[in-house]
Amino acid sequence: MNKALINTAWIMGEKVMFALAGIFITVYVARYLGPNEFGLISLALAIVALITPLVKLGSENVIFNRLARNQKSGLLLMAASTRVRFINFLVVNSLITVGAWFYFDTLHKMLVFTIIIWGSYFITVEVYSVFFNATLSSKFNTIAQNGALGIAVLLKLFFIHIGATVAYFAAANIMQWLISWIIKRYFFNKSIKSGFQKVQRHSRRHARHLLHAGLPLAISSLSIALYTRTDQVMLGAMLDETHVGWYSAALTLAQGWLMFPVALMTSWMVGVNEAARSNDVTFFENRIKNMFLVVFFMALIPALIMGIFRHPIIALVYGDGYTPAGNILAITAISSVFSAYGTAAYRVITVIGGYAFLLKKMLFVSLVNVILNYILIPHYGMMGAASATLIAEILSALVLNALYQRGRVLRLQITAFLPRKVSA
C-alpha cells in the first residue's frame, strides 16, 4: 500500500480513537464534577485553545513544508520554533495569569485554572508532531496520543473512584500532555542521527524566517480559535463557570460525532485532489458535489436525533444537574451540521487556491461571532451564545462563499442536492 495512504490511515485512526475515548471520559467526568467545576475546566481548555495559535505563530505549516523538502533545514526551523514558542508561552501565560488573579473569586479556582494553562506547555511548545507528519511517520503521533489518552482515562476513572477534587482532574490533563510529549520526543530522538539540541544555537536566522512567514498563518489560526471558542470564553467572562459547564456539555454531544464526516473528508479529498489535476472540470466538480452531499447527511442525521430527543439525551448522559443544557443542544447540533459542511467547503477552497479568501473570511466571521456574543449573551445567556455561533457557522459555511470565484463553491454546495448521475 502507498506510504502516504498508510500515513493518512494512521492520522484518521488517531483522530477517531482520540475522539471516542475523549467523549466517553469527558461525559463521565462532567457527570461526576457537576456543571460548575466541569465548566471551570472547560473554560481553562478554551483559553488554551486561544493561546495556542499565539504561541505557535503559524509555524507548523512552515516547518511541515520545509521538512518535506529539506530535512536538515527543517530541523533548524524546528529548533528555532521551539525557542520562539517558549518565549511566547511565557509572555502570554504570564499576562493571562495576572488577569485570572483578578477574575476568579477563590484561590481554588485560580489554582485549577493555572494548572491547566501552564501545563499546556507540553502541547503548545511541542514540535515533534509536525516532524512525524512531514516524514510520513504519523504512527508515532498515534502511539503517543492514544497511549497518553489511555493513561489519562485510567487516572480520571481512579480519581472518580476515590472521590477526588477537580484539581486532580486538571492535573490528569497535564499528565496526558506530558506523557504524549515524552513519547514523541523519544521516537524523535531515535529517528534523527544528529542531536536536535546541536542545531539550536545556529537557528537565529530561521527564527526570523518563522516570524515573517508564519504571522499570516497565525492570524488565520487565531481567527479560527476565536470563531470556535468565543462562546465558551465569553460565557465564562459575562456569566459564570456553571453556564460554561452546561454549554460545554451540549457541545460535547453536538460535536462528538463530527469525527466521522471529518474522517470521510480526509479520505475523499485524495480523490478530489486527483480530479483537480485532470482537465475534466465536470469530473472534478461531481466529486466535490458527492462529498458535499454525503458530508451533509452524515452530519444531519445525528443532529436531528439530538434535536428531537435533546432533553431525554441530556438527562440520560449527564443527569439532572445538566438539565439547562437540553435547551441549547438542538441549536448546537444544527450548528455542527453547518460546521461540517463549512469544513468541506474550506478544504475545497484550499484545493482551488483560495487561501487569501479563507483568511479574510475567517477574520470576518470571528469578528461577527465576538460582536454577536457580546450583544446576545447579556440578554439571552446560553441561547444567545448558541445563536451567535449558529449565525457565524451559516455565514462561514454558505453565505460568504458567494464572494469567492463568483459563487462557484456556493453553487456546487447548492447543486449537490439536485438530481444527477452519481460518479466517483
C-alpha positions as CSV (number, residue, x, y, z in Angstrom):
1,M,0.0,0.0,0.0
2,N,1.2,3.6,-0.7
3,K,3.1,5.0,2.2
4,A,1.1,8.3,2.1
5,L,-2.2,6.4,2.3
6,I,-0.9,4.4,5.3
7,N,0.2,7.7,6.9
8,T,-3.3,9.1,6.3
9,A,-4.9,6.0,7.8
10,W,-2.8,6.5,11.0
11,I,-3.8,10.1,11.2
12,M,-7.5,9.2,10.8
13,G,-7.2,6.3,13.3
14,E,-5.6,8.7,15.8
15,K,-8.4,11.2,15.4
16,V,-11.3,8.7,15.7
17,M,-9.9,6.8,18.7
18,F,-8.9,10.1,20.4
19,A,-12.4,11.5,19.8
20,L,-14.3,8.4,21.0
21,A,-12.2,8.0,24.2
22,G,-12.3,11.7,24.8
23,I,-16.1,11.8,24.5
24,F,-16.5,8.9,26.9
25,I,-14.3,10.3,29.6
26,T,-15.5,13.9,29.2
27,V,-19.1,12.8,29.8
28,Y,-18.1,10.7,32.7
29,V,-16.1,13.4,34.4
30,A,-18.7,16.1,33.7
31,R,-21.4,13.9,35.4
32,Y,-19.1,13.4,38.4
33,L,-17.9,17.0,38.8
34,G,-21.1,18.8,38.1
35,P,-21.6,21.8,35.8
36,N,-19.7,24.4,37.9
37,E,-16.4,22.5,38.2
38,F,-16.7,21.0,34.8
39,G,-17.3,24.5,33.5
40,L,-14.1,25.7,35.2
41,I,-12.0,23.0,33.4
42,S,-13.8,23.7,30.1
43,L,-13.1,27.5,30.4
44,A,-9.4,26.8,31.0
45,L,-9.2,24.5,28.0
46,A,-11.0,27.1,25.9
47,I,-8.3,29.6,26.9
48,V,-5.6,27.1,26.0
49,A,-7.2,26.8,22.5
50,L,-7.0,30.6,22.2
51,I,-3.4,30.9,23.3
52,T,-2.1,28.0,21.2
53,P,-2.0,30.0,17.9
54,L,-0.4,32.9,19.7
55,V,2.3,30.7,20.9
56,K,2.9,28.7,17.7
57,L,2.6,31.8,15.4
58,G,1.7,29.7,12.4
59,S,5.0,27.8,12.5
60,E,3.5,24.3,12.0
61,N,2.8,24.7,8.2
62,V,6.1,26.5,7.6
63,I,8.0,23.7,9.4
64,F,6.0,21.0,7.6
65,N,6.7,22.3,4.2
66,R,10.4,22.8,4.9
67,L,10.8,19.3,6.4
68,A,9.1,17.8,3.3
69,R,11.7,19.5,1.0
70,N,14.8,19.5,3.2
71,Q,15.0,17.7,6.5
72,K,18.2,19.3,7.7
73,S,16.8,22.8,7.1
74,G,13.5,21.7,8.6
75,L,15.3,20.6,11.8
76,L,16.8,24.1,12.1
77,L,13.3,25.6,11.8
78,M,12.1,23.2,14.5
79,A,14.8,24.3,16.9
80,A,14.1,27.9,16.2
81,S,10.4,27.4,16.6
82,T,10.9,25.7,20.0
83,R,12.8,28.7,21.3
84,V,10.2,31.2,19.8
85,R,7.3,29.2,21.2
86,F,8.9,29.1,24.7
87,I,9.3,32.9,24.8
88,N,5.7,33.4,23.5
89,F,4.4,30.9,26.0
90,L,6.0,32.7,29.0
91,V,4.7,36.1,27.9
92,V,1.2,35.1,27.0
93,N,0.6,32.9,30.0
94,S,2.0,35.4,32.4
95,L,-0.5,38.0,31.2
96,I,-3.3,35.5,31.4
97,T,-2.3,34.5,34.9
98,V,-2.4,38.1,36.1
99,G,-5.8,38.6,34.5
100,A,-7.1,35.4,36.2
101,W,-6.0,36.6,39.6
102,F,-8.5,39.4,39.3
103,Y,-11.2,37.3,37.6
104,F,-11.6,34.3,40.0
105,D,-13.1,34.8,43.4
106,T,-11.4,31.8,45.1
107,L,-7.9,30.6,45.3
108,H,-9.1,27.1,44.5
109,K,-10.5,28.1,41.1
110,M,-7.3,30.1,40.4
111,L,-5.2,27.0,41.2
112,V,-7.1,24.7,38.8
113,F,-7.1,27.3,36.0
114,T,-3.4,27.9,36.4
115,I,-2.5,24.2,36.4
116,I,-4.2,23.8,33.1
117,I,-2.9,26.9,31.2
118,W,0.7,26.4,32.4
119,G,0.6,22.7,31.8
120,S,-0.4,23.4,28.2
121,Y,3.4,24.0,27.6
122,F,3.6,20.3,26.5
123,I,1.1,20.8,23.6
124,T,1.8,24.4,22.6
125,V,5.6,24.2,22.5
126,E,5.8,20.7,21.2
127,V,7.1,20.4,17.6
128,Y,7.6,16.7,17.2
129,S,4.1,16.0,15.7
130,V,4.9,18.2,12.7
131,F,8.1,16.2,12.1
132,F,6.3,12.9,12.1
133,N,3.5,14.1,9.8
134,A,6.0,15.6,7.4
135,T,8.1,12.4,7.3
136,L,5.1,10.1,6.8
137,S,5.6,8.7,10.3
138,S,2.3,9.6,11.8
139,K,2.0,6.3,13.5
140,F,4.3,7.7,16.3
141,N,1.9,10.5,16.9
142,T,-0.9,8.0,17.1
143,I,1.0,5.8,19.6
144,A,1.9,8.8,21.7
145,Q,-1.6,10.4,21.7
146,N,-3.6,7.3,22.3
147,G,-1.1,5.9,24.8
148,A,-1.2,9.1,26.8
149,L,-5.0,9.3,26.5
150,G,-5.4,5.7,27.8
151,I,-3.3,6.5,30.8
152,A,-5.3,9.8,31.4
153,V,-8.6,7.9,31.1
154,L,-7.5,5.4,33.7
155,L,-6.3,8.2,36.0
156,K,-9.6,10.0,35.8
157,L,-11.6,6.9,36.4
158,F,-9.4,6.3,39.5
159,F,-9.9,9.8,40.7
160,I,-13.7,9.4,40.3
161,H,-13.5,6.1,42.3
162,I,-11.6,7.8,45.2
163,G,-13.8,10.9,45.2
164,A,-11.0,13.3,44.2
165,T,-11.4,17.1,43.7
166,V,-11.4,19.0,40.5
167,A,-7.7,19.9,40.8
168,Y,-6.8,16.2,40.3
169,F,-8.6,16.1,37.0
170,A,-6.8,19.3,35.9
171,A,-3.5,17.5,36.8
172,A,-4.7,14.4,34.8
173,N,-4.9,16.6,31.7
174,I,-1.3,17.8,32.3
175,M,-0.2,14.2,32.8
176,Q,-1.8,13.3,29.4
177,W,0.0,16.1,27.6
178,L,3.3,15.3,29.4
179,I,3.3,11.6,28.6
180,S,2.5,12.3,25.0
181,W,5.4,14.8,24.8
182,I,7.8,12.3,26.3
183,I,6.8,9.5,23.9
184,K,7.1,11.8,20.9
185,R,10.4,13.1,22.0
186,Y,11.7,9.5,22.5
187,F,10.7,8.5,19.0
188,F,12.0,11.7,17.5
189,N,15.5,11.2,19.1
190,K,15.5,7.7,17.6
191,S,14.5,9.0,14.2
192,I,17.3,11.5,13.6
193,K,21.1,10.8,13.5
194,S,22.3,14.2,14.7
195,G,21.2,15.6,18.0
196,F,18.3,18.1,17.9
197,Q,20.0,20.2,20.6
198,K,23.1,20.7,18.5
199,V,21.3,22.9,15.9
200,Q,19.5,25.2,18.3
201,R,22.4,27.7,18.6
202,H,22.6,28.1,14.8
203,S,19.0,28.9,14.2
204,R,18.6,32.7,14.8
205,R,18.1,33.4,11.0
206,H,15.4,30.6,10.9
207,A,13.6,32.2,13.9
208,R,13.3,35.5,11.9
209,H,12.0,33.5,8.9
210,L,9.4,31.8,11.1
211,L,8.1,35.1,12.4
212,H,7.9,36.5,8.9
213,A,6.4,33.5,7.1
214,G,4.2,32.3,10.0
215,L,2.5,35.5,11.0
216,P,-0.3,35.4,8.3
217,L,-0.9,31.7,9.2
218,A,-1.0,32.7,12.9
219,I,-3.7,35.3,12.3
220,S,-5.7,32.7,10.4
221,S,-5.3,30.1,13.2
222,L,-6.2,32.7,15.9
223,S,-9.3,33.7,13.9
224,I,-10.4,30.0,13.8
225,A,-9.8,29.6,17.5
226,L,-11.8,32.8,18.2
227,Y,-14.5,31.6,15.9
228,T,-14.8,28.2,17.7
229,R,-14.1,29.2,21.4
230,T,-15.5,32.7,21.7
231,D,-18.9,31.4,23.0
232,Q,-17.3,29.5,25.9
233,V,-14.8,32.2,26.9
234,M,-17.4,35.0,26.8
235,L,-20.0,32.9,28.7
236,G,-17.3,32.5,31.4
237,A,-16.5,36.2,31.4
238,M,-20.0,37.5,31.2
239,L,-21.9,34.9,33.3
240,D,-20.0,32.2,35.2
241,E,-18.4,28.7,35.1
242,T,-21.6,26.9,35.6
243,H,-23.0,28.2,32.4
244,V,-19.8,27.2,30.7
245,G,-20.3,23.7,32.1
246,W,-23.8,23.4,30.8
247,Y,-22.8,24.8,27.4
248,S,-19.8,22.6,27.1
249,A,-21.8,19.5,27.9
250,A,-24.2,20.3,25.0
251,L,-21.2,21.0,22.7
252,T,-19.6,17.7,23.6
253,L,-22.6,15.8,22.4
254,A,-23.3,18.0,19.4
255,Q,-19.8,17.9,18.1
256,G,-18.7,14.5,19.2
257,W,-19.8,12.7,16.0
258,L,-18.1,15.2,13.7
259,M,-15.1,12.9,13.6
260,F,-16.9,10.6,11.1
261,P,-17.6,13.2,8.4
262,V,-14.1,14.7,9.0
263,A,-12.5,11.3,8.6
264,L,-14.6,10.8,5.4
265,M,-13.4,14.2,4.1
266,T,-9.8,13.3,4.7
267,S,-10.2,10.2,2.6
268,W,-12.4,11.8,-0.1
269,M,-10.1,14.8,-0.6
270,V,-7.4,12.4,-2.0
271,G,-9.8,11.8,-4.9
272,V,-10.7,15.5,-5.1
273,N,-7.0,16.4,-5.4
274,E,-6.5,13.8,-8.1
275,A,-9.5,15.1,-10.1
276,A,-8.2,18.7,-9.7
277,R,-5.1,17.7,-11.6
278,S,-7.2,16.5,-14.6
279,N,-8.6,18.7,-17.3
280,D,-12.1,17.3,-16.8
281,V,-13.9,20.1,-14.9
282,T,-17.2,18.2,-14.8
283,F,-15.5,15.2,-13.2
284,F,-13.8,17.4,-10.6
285,E,-17.0,19.2,-9.7
286,N,-19.0,16.0,-9.5
287,R,-16.5,14.6,-6.9
288,I,-16.9,17.8,-4.9
289,K,-20.7,17.6,-5.1
290,N,-20.7,14.0,-4.0
291,M,-18.6,14.9,-1.0
292,F,-20.8,17.8,0.0
293,L,-23.9,15.6,-0.2
294,V,-22.5,12.7,1.9
295,V,-21.0,15.0,4.5
296,F,-24.3,16.9,4.9
297,F,-26.4,13.8,5.5
298,M,-23.8,12.2,7.8
299,A,-24.0,15.4,9.9
300,L,-27.7,15.9,9.6
301,I,-29.0,12.5,10.8
302,P,-27.4,12.6,14.3
303,A,-28.2,16.3,14.6
304,L,-31.9,15.6,14.1
305,I,-31.9,12.8,16.6
306,M,-30.2,15.0,19.2
307,G,-32.5,17.9,18.4
308,I,-35.7,15.9,18.8
309,F,-34.7,13.9,21.9
310,R,-32.5,16.6,23.4
311,H,-33.9,16.6,27.0
312,P,-34.0,12.8,27.4
313,I,-30.5,12.5,26.0
314,I,-29.1,15.2,28.4
315,A,-30.8,13.6,31.4
316,L,-29.6,10.1,30.4
317,V,-26.0,11.1,29.7
318,Y,-25.3,13.8,32.3
319,G,-28.0,13.6,34.9
320,D,-30.5,16.2,36.3
321,G,-27.7,18.7,37.1
322,Y,-27.3,19.5,33.4
323,T,-31.0,20.0,32.5
324,P,-30.4,23.5,31.2
325,A,-28.0,22.0,28.6
326,G,-31.0,20.5,26.9
327,N,-32.3,23.9,25.9
328,I,-29.3,24.6,23.7
329,L,-28.5,21.1,22.4
330,A,-30.8,21.5,19.4
331,I,-29.1,24.7,18.3
332,T,-25.6,23.4,18.8
333,A,-26.5,20.3,16.9
334,I,-27.7,22.4,13.9
335,S,-24.5,24.5,14.2
336,S,-22.5,21.3,13.9
337,V,-24.2,20.4,10.6
338,F,-23.1,23.7,9.2
339,S,-19.7,23.3,10.8
340,A,-19.1,20.0,8.9
341,Y,-20.5,21.5,5.7
342,G,-18.2,24.5,6.1
343,T,-15.2,22.4,6.8
344,A,-15.8,20.5,3.5
345,A,-16.1,23.9,1.7
346,Y,-12.9,25.1,3.4
347,R,-11.0,22.1,2.1
348,V,-12.4,22.5,-1.4
349,I,-11.4,26.2,-1.5
350,T,-7.8,25.3,-0.4
351,V,-7.6,22.9,-3.4
352,I,-8.7,25.7,-5.7
353,G,-6.1,28.0,-4.1
354,G,-8.3,30.4,-2.2
355,Y,-6.0,30.9,0.9
356,A,-6.3,34.7,0.8
357,F,-10.1,34.5,0.7
358,L,-10.2,32.0,3.6
359,L,-8.0,34.3,5.7
360,K,-10.3,37.2,5.1
361,K,-13.5,35.1,5.6
362,M,-12.3,33.6,8.9
363,L,-11.3,37.0,10.3
364,F,-14.7,38.5,9.4
365,V,-16.6,35.5,10.8
366,S,-14.6,35.7,14.0
367,L,-15.3,39.4,14.4
368,V,-19.0,38.8,13.8
369,N,-19.1,36.0,16.3
370,V,-17.5,38.1,19.0
371,I,-19.9,41.0,18.4
372,L,-22.9,38.8,18.4
373,N,-21.9,37.0,21.6
374,Y,-21.3,40.4,23.3
375,I,-24.7,41.6,22.3
376,L,-26.8,38.4,22.8
377,I,-25.3,36.8,25.9
378,P,-26.4,39.5,28.4
379,H,-30.0,39.2,27.1
380,Y,-30.3,35.5,26.3
381,G,-27.5,33.8,28.1
382,M,-26.5,30.4,26.7
383,M,-29.2,30.6,24.0
384,G,-27.6,33.9,22.9
385,A,-24.2,32.3,22.7
386,A,-25.5,29.3,20.8
387,S,-27.5,31.5,18.4
388,A,-24.4,33.7,17.7
389,T,-22.4,30.6,16.8
390,L,-25.1,29.3,14.6
391,I,-25.2,32.5,12.6
392,A,-21.4,32.5,12.3
393,E,-21.5,28.9,11.1
394,I,-24.1,29.7,8.4
395,L,-22.1,32.7,7.2
396,S,-18.9,30.7,7.0
397,A,-20.3,27.5,5.5
398,L,-22.6,29.1,2.9
399,V,-23.3,32.8,2.6
400,L,-19.8,34.2,2.4
401,N,-18.7,31.5,-0.2
402,A,-20.8,33.5,-2.7
403,L,-18.0,36.1,-2.7
404,Y,-15.4,33.6,-4.0
405,Q,-14.9,33.0,-7.7
406,R,-18.3,34.4,-8.5
407,G,-20.1,31.9,-6.2
408,R,-18.5,28.8,-7.7
409,V,-18.2,26.9,-4.4
410,L,-21.7,28.0,-3.2
411,R,-23.1,26.8,-6.5
412,L,-21.6,23.4,-6.0
413,Q,-22.9,23.3,-2.5
414,I,-26.4,24.0,-3.6
415,T,-26.5,21.9,-6.8
416,A,-25.2,18.9,-4.9
417,F,-28.8,18.3,-3.9
418,L,-30.2,18.4,-7.4
419,P,-30.9,15.1,-9.2
420,R,-27.9,14.0,-11.4
421,K,-25.8,11.0,-12.3
422,V,-23.6,9.9,-9.4
423,S,-20.0,9.5,-10.2
424,A,-16.9,8.7,-8.2
